[in-house]
Amino acid sequence: MRPGEDTAQLLAKAEVFSDLEPRELSQVAQVTVPRSYERGEVIFREGDSGDTCYVVRSGSVSIQREHSDGRTVALAELRTGAMFGELALFRGETRSATAEALEPTALLAVLGRDMQRVVASSPAMALKMLGTMAERVKRTNERLSQHSFQTVSGRVASALLGQVMTRQEEGVAGEHDVLVQATQAEIAQLAGTSRESASRFLATLERENVVALGRGKVTVHEPERLKDFIH
């Protein structure tokens, strides 16, 4: 494999770059910078100024926001191929959330000024990227709208199902007995609810043999049954 080719293949997994041709991906790969973080290390904080976006090479990153009542709400858990901070590609931005490494994590960093220089030489590349970013914003708005009308049980079930699907997509889990390495507090954060509310619903799922609870983990016996609670 030629130098930079593995980086280009990783970039192709990121939605913003998914429509680019191999030659265009190679151009982007040339301006990436490798960075690494230890478990618990903050990549950037909500409110910071930023001019860099990131793609996850390995490990995982939690995206979190501070709620008005003081709670920290986990918005997403990102793994290999996921991109975050992409608004910084085209303009300096104030970070709207905090990004924290959940385990030893390797990232590819792309500085906004470097990316702007690349797309300035190829308007076609810019149009492709803007198209995928617009679609991503549309889906995010739809998800937020749906989330605002969901019950607590629906949000917890959705968060848990999202973790299951991530592991299935990574090829580390099958259709049944999927192990989710997360505490009940972390699941509550992903669902945007209190730990007490999430724990009560998880206990209900356990009584119905949908999940088995353990210290820092949840085993989902029947992932499909979670969909019955999403409303």
N, C-alpha and C positions, 0 to 999 in steps of 0.2 A: 504494500500500500504506500503510495507516495506521501511525503510529508504534507500535512494539512488536509489530506483526503479524509481521515477519520473525523477531523473537526468539521469539515463540510457536511459529512453524513449526519453528524449530530445536529448541526444547524438546520438541516432539512426536516428534522423532527419538530422543530419549533414552528408553531402555526404561522407566525409573521413571515417566516422565510420559506414556508412549505411550497409556494408556487414558483420559486426561483429555479432557474436552470443550473446545471452543474457548474458552468463557467461563472455564473453570478454568485453561487454559493462559495466558490473558491475565492472570489474577490472579498467576500465578507469574512471568510476564514482568515485571510491575511491580516485583518485588523483586530482580531480577537486577542485577549490577554488572559492567560490562566490565573485563577485565584483559588485559594483554599481557605476553609473555615473549620474550626473545631465545634463540637456539640455545644450549643448554648451561645455561640458567638453571634453578635448582631451584625448583619451585613449593612443595613441602614435603618434609621428610625423614622417613624412618622413625624413629619414636619421638617426633616432635613432637606437641604437643597441637593439636587442630584443631576448628573449629566451622563450616567452610565446605566445600561441595561444588562441583564444577565441571562444566561442559559445554563440550566443544571446539567453538569456532566455526570456526576454520581452523588449519592447521598440524598438528602431531602431538606427542604426549606419550608418553614411555616410563615405565612403571610397573616399579620395580625393588625387589628385596629383597636383603639381605645374607645369604648362606648361612653356616652354622655354620663352614665351613672357610675363610671369608674371601672367597670368590668373590661377585661381584655377579651376581644372576640376574635377567634381564629377564622379567617376567611377561606383559606385554602392550604393544602399541603402539596408541595410541588416536588416532582421527581424528574428523572432523566428525560431531557428533551424539552422540559417546560421552560418558558421564558417569563421574566417579570421585570418591571421597571421600564417597559418598552417606550413609554411616552418620552423618555429622555433621549431617544434616538433622534428626535426632530427639534426638541427645544428643552432648555433647562426646566426642571419641574421641582415643585415641593412634594416630597414623598407623601403619598396619601395613606401609607400603611408602614408597618415595621416588618422587616424580613429577618428571620433568625434561623440559623442552621440547627436542625434537629438531631444531627449526627455528623461525624466527619464528612464534609461536603466539598466537592470540587466544582467550580463554576467556570464558564467562559464569560469574560466581561467585554462589552462592546461600548466604547466611548462614543457619545453622540457626535462629536466633531469628526471623528474618523468615519462613522457611518454616513454622515452628511456628505463628506468628500466622495465616498464611493457612489452614492446614488446620484450625485450631481453629474457624474459622467454617464449615467444611464437612466433617463427618464422612465423607460419601460420598467425597470426594476422598482423605481419609486411607486409607480401605479399599482404594481402587483402587491407590494407591501401595504400600501394604503387600503387596498381592497380587502385584504385579510384582516387588517386591524379594524376596519369598519364592521366586518362581520362578527368579530370577537366582541366589540362593544355592544352590538345588537343582542347577542346571546347573553351577555352579562346583565344587560338591562332586563331581559325577559326572566332570567333566573332570580334577580333581585325582586322583581314584581311578584313572582310566584312564591318566593320565600316569605314575603311580608304577609301573605294570606294563609300560610301553613300553620297548623297547630304545632304545639311543642313536640308531640309524638311524631308528627310528620317530618319536622326538621331533624330530629334525632335519627329517625329511620333513614332519611335522605343522606345525612352525614355519614352514617355507618355504611350505607350502600355505596356511597362514593369511594370510601376507603377500600371496600371489597373489590369494586370495579378496577381501581388503580392496580391492585395486586394481581388481578386476573389479566389485565393488559400487559403487565410486566412479565407474565408467564410464571409467576411464583405461587399461584393459587389455582385451584380447580373450581368446579361448580358447587362443591359442598365443603363444609368444615374449614372455612377460610379464617386464618388467624390474622387478626388486626392488632398490631402492637400499639396500643394507645390506652391511656388511663381514662376513667370516666370523666375526669375534669377536662381532658383534651377533647373528648367527644362532645362535651357540653360546649366548649369554645367553638368547635366547628359548626355546631348547630345554632349558636347564638342564643343559648339559654343558660340557666343556672345549673350548677352541678347537681343540686338536689332534684330538680325537675328531670334532668337527664337520667339520674340514678334510678328514680322511681319507674321511668319508662323502661329502662334496661332490665330492671327486675321483673317487669311484666313480660318482656320478651323471653327472659330466662324461664319463667314459669310455664310459658307456652312452648318451650323447647326450640325457640328460634335461635337463641344464642346461649353460650356458656360464658360466665364472667370469671375472670381471674385477676391476679394482681398485675396491673399494667397491661392487660390484654383482654380481648374479647374474641371468642371463637364463634363465627357465624355459621351455624349448621345448615340453614336453608336460606341463602341470600334472596331467592325469589320471593319468599314470604314477607320480606321487608317492604315490598311494594304495596302490600295490603294495608300498611299503616301510613302511607304517604298520601295525605289529603289535607 
